[in-house]
Amino acid sequence: MSFTQLILAVLLVATTSWTDVTCKSVQPLKKEVWNELNCNKPQSRLAYLEDEYHDYNSEAVYLPHAAVVQYCDNSLGCCRKGHLYVATKEEKMTFAFQEILHGTKMKKEIELTNHLRCVCQSIGSH
């Protein structure tokens, strides 16, 4: 999208009357879509070195600065209220990166957790 198109889009939204806006109800997921989500399967997430690396130095540059891991969390919407989406099987994986500080490159590694299987578990049972 060009800058001109962006400005026109902003102006169009800004000049739209609230009476022109219609709300549609949110429809529940269809069974075939829900089955496609596969609630036993972890989802890809970014693990940032800033959060995972205990010796993280804000003055350094890290390449790459994040890794893709498979992770179980409640953002998928598989569990009902009172339950958490937790890992029942996981593995450790090594993530290699470079730390560049004051012109010096150092190869580093950390161990990250990769989830392999997830389940909904009652909050009181874990």
C-alpha positions in Angstrom: 0.0 0.0 0.0 1.4 3.4 -1.0 1.5 6.4 1.4 -1.2 8.1 -0.7 -3.5 5.0 -0.4 -2.8 4.8 3.3 -3.8 8.5 3.7 -7.0 8.0 1.7 -7.9 4.9 3.7 -7.4 6.9 7.0 -9.5 9.8 5.7 -12.3 7.4 4.6 -12.4 5.8 8.0 -12.3 9.2 9.7 -15.2 10.5 7.7 -17.4 7.4 8.0 -20.4 8.1 10.2 -20.9 5.7 13.1 -24.4 5.2 11.9 -22.9 3.7 8.7 -21.2 1.0 10.7 -23.1 -2.2 11.1 -22.1 -4.9 13.7 -22.3 -8.6 12.8 -22.5 -11.2 15.4 -19.5 -13.4 15.9 -20.2 -16.9 14.7 -18.9 -20.0 16.5 -16.2 -22.0 14.7 -17.6 -24.6 12.3 -16.9 -28.2 13.2 -14.5 -28.7 10.3 -12.5 -25.6 11.2 -12.4 -26.6 14.9 -11.1 -30.1 13.9 -8.5 -28.5 11.7 -7.1 -26.6 14.7 -6.2 -29.9 16.4 -6.1 -29.0 20.0 -3.6 -31.7 20.8 -1.0 -30.0 18.6 1.2 -27.2 19.9 1.3 -24.0 17.9 4.4 -22.1 16.6 5.5 -19.2 18.8 8.6 -16.9 18.9 10.9 -17.3 21.8 12.9 -14.1 22.1 16.4 -14.2 23.5 15.6 -11.1 25.6 13.1 -13.3 27.5 14.9 -16.7 27.4 18.6 -16.0 27.7 19.7 -15.4 31.4 22.9 -13.6 30.3 21.1 -11.2 27.9 23.0 -8.0 27.5 20.9 -5.0 26.2 24.1 -3.5 24.7 24.7 -6.5 22.5 23.2 -7.4 19.2 21.9 -11.0 18.9 21.6 -12.8 15.5 19.1 -14.3 15.2 17.3 -12.7 18.1 14.4 -15.2 18.3 13.7 -18.8 17.6 10.5 -20.6 16.6 9.3 -23.1 19.1 6.1 -25.2 19.3 4.2 -24.2 22.4 0.9 -24.9 24.3 -0.9 -21.9 25.6 -4.5 -20.8 26.1 -4.5 -18.4 23.1 -5.7 -21.1 20.8 -9.1 -21.2 22.5 -9.3 -25.0 22.9 -10.0 -25.1 26.6 -13.1 -24.1 28.4 -13.2 -21.8 31.4 -11.4 -23.3 34.5 -8.9 -25.2 32.3 -5.4 -24.6 31.0 -3.8 -25.8 27.8 -0.7 -27.5 29.0 2.1 -29.7 27.5 2.0 -33.4 28.3 5.1 -34.1 26.2 8.1 -31.9 25.5 11.7 -31.9 24.4 14.7 -29.8 24.9 16.3 -28.2 21.8 19.5 -26.2 21.4 19.3 -22.8 19.8 22.6 -21.4 18.4 23.1 -17.6 18.0 25.8 -15.0 17.8 26.3 -12.3 20.4 28.0 -9.2 19.0 29.3 -6.8 21.6 31.8 -4.0 20.9 32.7 -5.5 17.6 33.4 -8.9 19.0 31.3 -11.9 17.7 30.8 -14.8 20.1 28.9 -18.0 19.3 26.5 -19.0 22.0 23.8 -21.6 22.6 20.9 -21.9 24.9 18.4 -24.7 25.6 14.8 -24.1 24.8 11.7 -26.2 25.5 9.7 -27.4 22.5 6.2 -28.8 23.3 5.1 -31.9 21.4 1.6 -32.6 22.7 -1.0 -30.5 24.6 -4.1 -31.2 26.6 -6.7 -29.2 28.5 -6.3 -29.7 32.2 -8.5 -28.5 35.0 -6.9 -25.7 37.0 -7.3 -27.6 40.2 -5.6 -30.8 38.9 -2.0 -29.6 38.1 
